[in-house]
C-alpha cells in the first residue's frame, strides 16, 4: 500500500514538473524570447520587412548580451581556477583549461551574435529607407 502511494506521488510530481516546464516554454515562445533553430532559419529566410529585420537584430543582440555575460562569468572562473596550484601529476585537462575553453566558446558566440545583430540592424535600416523612397 505504501509503495503504491509512493509511486503515485512520484508520478504526480513528475507530471507537475512537465506541465510547469511546458508552460514556461509556451510563454517564452509567445514573447519572442526564444526561437527554435528551424523557426530562426525560417525567419532569416523569409525576412523582407524592416520589422522582421529588427526582430532578428533584437534577437541576436539579446543573444550577444547573454553570451557576453556567460563569457565574463567563465573568465572569472578561469582566473580563480588558475590560482589553484596542483601536484605534478595532475590530470589533463586541468579545471583552468576547461574554464578557459568555455570562456573562449562564449566569447566567440557573443562575437558571432554581435555580427548578426549588426547585419540585421543594417538591413532593417536600409529596408526602411528603401520603403520610404517608394512612397
The 8 nearest C-alpha neighbors of each residue, nearest first, counted from 0:
[[1, 3, 2, 4, 5, 6, 7, 8],
 [2, 0, 4, 3, 5, 6, 7, 8],
 [1, 3, 5, 0, 4, 6, 7, 8],
 [4, 2, 6, 0, 5, 1, 7, 8],
 [3, 5, 7, 1, 2, 6, 8, 0],
 [4, 6, 2, 8, 3, 7, 1, 9],
 [7, 5, 9, 3, 8, 4, 2, 10],
 [6, 8, 4, 10, 5, 9, 3, 11],
 [7, 9, 5, 11, 6, 10, 12, 4],
 [8, 10, 6, 12, 7, 11, 5, 13],
 [11, 9, 7, 13, 12, 8, 14, 6],
 [12, 10, 14, 8, 13, 9, 15, 7],
 [11, 13, 15, 9, 14, 10, 8, 16],
 [14, 12, 16, 10, 15, 11, 17, 9],
 [13, 15, 11, 17, 12, 16, 10, 18],
 [14, 16, 12, 18, 17, 13, 11, 19],
 [15, 17, 13, 19, 14, 18, 20, 12],
 [18, 16, 14, 20, 15, 19, 21, 13],
 [19, 17, 21, 15, 16, 20, 22, 14],
 [18, 20, 22, 16, 21, 17, 15, 23],
 [19, 21, 23, 17, 22, 18, 16, 24],
 [22, 20, 24, 18, 23, 19, 17, 25],
 [23, 21, 25, 19, 24, 20, 26, 18],
 [22, 24, 20, 26, 21, 25, 27, 19],
 [23, 25, 21, 27, 22, 26, 28, 20],
 [26, 24, 28, 22, 23, 27, 29, 21],
 [25, 27, 29, 23, 28, 24, 22, 30],
 [28, 26, 30, 24, 32, 29, 25, 23],
 [29, 27, 31, 25, 30, 26, 33, 32],
 [30, 28, 26, 27, 31, 25, 32, 24],
 [31, 29, 27, 32, 28, 26, 33, 25],
 [30, 32, 28, 29, 33, 27, 34, 58],
 [33, 31, 27, 30, 28, 34, 58, 29],
 [32, 34, 31, 28, 27, 35, 30, 58],
 [35, 33, 38, 39, 36, 28, 31, 32],
 [34, 36, 38, 37, 39, 33, 40, 28],
 [35, 37, 39, 38, 40, 34, 41, 33],
 [36, 38, 40, 39, 35, 41, 34, 42],
 [39, 37, 41, 35, 36, 40, 34, 42],
 [38, 40, 42, 36, 41, 37, 34, 43],
 [41, 39, 43, 37, 42, 38, 44, 36],
 [40, 42, 44, 38, 39, 43, 45, 37],
 [41, 43, 39, 45, 44, 40, 46, 38],
 [44, 42, 40, 46, 41, 45, 39, 55],
 [43, 45, 41, 42, 46, 40, 39, 47],
 [46, 44, 42, 43, 41, 47, 51, 40],
 [47, 45, 51, 43, 42, 44, 48, 52],
 [48, 46, 45, 51, 49, 52, 126, 50],
 [47, 49, 51, 50, 46, 52, 126, 123],
 [48, 50, 123, 52, 127, 51, 126, 53],
 [51, 49, 53, 48, 52, 54, 123, 47],
 [50, 52, 54, 48, 46, 53, 49, 55],
 [51, 53, 123, 49, 55, 119, 54, 50],
 [52, 54, 56, 50, 55, 51, 123, 49],
 [55, 53, 51, 57, 52, 56, 58, 50],
 [56, 54, 58, 52, 53, 57, 59, 119],
 [55, 57, 116, 119, 53, 120, 59, 54],
 [58, 56, 60, 54, 55, 59, 53, 61],
 [59, 57, 55, 61, 60, 56, 54, 62],
 [58, 60, 62, 116, 112, 56, 61, 57],
 [61, 59, 57, 63, 116, 62, 58, 56],
 [62, 60, 64, 58, 59, 63, 57, 65],
 [61, 63, 59, 65, 60, 64, 66, 112],
 [62, 64, 109, 112, 60, 66, 61, 65],
 [65, 63, 67, 61, 62, 66, 68, 60],
 [64, 66, 62, 68, 63, 67, 61, 69],
 [65, 67, 109, 69, 63, 105, 68, 64],
 [68, 66, 70, 64, 69, 65, 109, 63],
 [69, 67, 71, 65, 66, 70, 64, 72],
 [68, 70, 66, 72, 71, 67, 73, 65],
 [71, 69, 102, 105, 67, 73, 68, 72],
 [70, 72, 74, 68, 69, 73, 67, 75],
 [73, 71, 69, 75, 70, 74, 68, 76],
 [72, 74, 76, 102, 70, 75, 71, 98],
 [75, 73, 77, 71, 76, 72, 102, 70],
 [74, 76, 78, 72, 73, 77, 79, 71],
 [75, 77, 73, 79, 74, 78, 80, 98],
 [78, 76, 98, 74, 80, 95, 75, 79],
 [77, 79, 81, 75, 76, 80, 74, 82],
 [80, 78, 76, 77, 81, 82, 75, 83],
 [79, 81, 95, 77, 82, 83, 78, 76],
 [82, 80, 78, 95, 83, 79, 77, 84],
 [83, 81, 80, 79, 84, 78, 95, 77],
 [84, 82, 80, 81, 85, 79, 95, 78],
 [85, 83, 82, 86, 81, 80, 87, 89],
 [86, 84, 89, 83, 87, 88, 93, 82],
 [85, 87, 88, 89, 84, 90, 83, 93],
 [86, 88, 89, 85, 90, 84, 91, 93],
 [89, 87, 86, 90, 85, 91, 93, 84],
 [90, 88, 86, 87, 85, 91, 93, 92],
 [89, 91, 92, 88, 93, 87, 86, 94],
 [92, 90, 93, 89, 94, 96, 88, 97],
 [91, 93, 96, 90, 94, 97, 95, 89],
 [92, 94, 91, 96, 95, 90, 97, 89],
 [95, 93, 97, 96, 98, 80, 92, 77],
 [94, 96, 80, 98, 77, 81, 93, 97],
 [97, 95, 99, 93, 94, 98, 92, 100],
 [96, 98, 100, 94, 99, 95, 101, 93],
 [97, 99, 77, 95, 101, 96, 100, 73],
 [100, 98, 96, 102, 97, 101, 77, 95],
 [101, 99, 97, 103, 102, 98, 96, 104],
 [100, 102, 104, 98, 99, 103, 105, 97],
 [101, 103, 70, 99, 73, 105, 100, 104],
 [102, 104, 106, 100, 101, 105, 107, 99],
 [103, 105, 101, 107, 102, 106, 100, 108],
 [106, 104, 70, 108, 66, 102, 107, 103],
 [105, 107, 103, 109, 104, 108, 70, 102],
 [108, 106, 110, 104, 105, 109, 103, 111],
 [107, 109, 105, 111, 110, 106, 112, 104],
 [110, 108, 63, 66, 106, 112, 107, 111],
 [109, 111, 113, 107, 108, 112, 106, 114],
 [110, 112, 108, 114, 113, 109, 107, 115],
 [111, 113, 63, 115, 59, 109, 114, 110],
 [114, 112, 116, 110, 111, 115, 63, 109],
 [113, 115, 117, 111, 112, 116, 118, 110],
 [116, 114, 118, 112, 117, 113, 119, 59],
 [115, 117, 56, 59, 113, 60, 119, 114],
 [116, 118, 120, 114, 115, 119, 121, 113],
 [119, 117, 115, 121, 116, 120, 114, 122],
 [118, 120, 122, 56, 52, 121, 116, 117],
 [121, 119, 117, 123, 56, 122, 118, 116],
 [120, 122, 124, 118, 119, 123, 117, 125],
 [123, 121, 119, 125, 124, 120, 126, 118],
 [124, 122, 49, 52, 120, 126, 121, 125],
 [125, 123, 121, 127, 122, 126, 128, 120],
 [124, 126, 128, 122, 127, 123, 129, 121],
 [127, 125, 123, 129, 128, 124, 49, 122],
 [126, 128, 130, 124, 125, 49, 129, 123],
 [129, 127, 125, 131, 130, 126, 124, 132],
 [130, 128, 132, 126, 131, 127, 125, 133],
 [129, 131, 127, 133, 128, 132, 126, 134],
 [132, 130, 128, 134, 129, 133, 127, 126],
 [133, 131, 129, 134, 130, 128, 127, 126],
 [132, 134, 130, 131, 129, 128, 127, 126],
 [133, 131, 132, 130, 129, 128, 127, 126]]
